[in-house]
Amino acid sequence: MSILQIPIDSTQAAFEQTMVLDGINYLLRIYWNTRDESWYLDLFATDETSIICGLKLIVNYDFIGFYVQTDVPPGMFILYDDTNSEIPCGRNDLGNRCILLYITIDDEFFQ
């Protein structure tokens, strides 16, 4: 089983993180949208070619699961609420109450 916790710098309203997901390098851009009061994720190849942009981070929901492009990571992203409150992830919750996880394709969840 492989569950990766995505490192978060929630002191910034926007930040980037390079990650290896299921053996492939990706650039994740995570940012706070003040108007919507929500966190969002953009996913890029390492050469900054856009794969998926504008994914709203919703608590306990696989927000890339319905994408079928070949360049999308095969696993799942989940914004896990460790209090099970189902309250949307606020500005200061990301990396604290709400933890961004990636579940790899080899996880027993996919078997």
Number of C-alpha atoms within 10 A of each C-alpha: 10 13 15 15 16 17 14 16 14 17 11 12 14 15 15 16 14 16 16 11 18 15 9 11 15 22 20 21 17 24 21 21 14 10 6 9 12 17 23 18 20 17 23 20 17 14 9 11 11 13 16 17 13 13 14 17 25 20 21 18 13 18 17 16 14 7 12 10 10 8 14 18 24 18 21 20 23 22 23 23 22 13 9 11 9 13 12 16 22 13 17 13 14 22 19 13 18 25 21 21 17 20 22 21 18 14 12 10 11 10 6
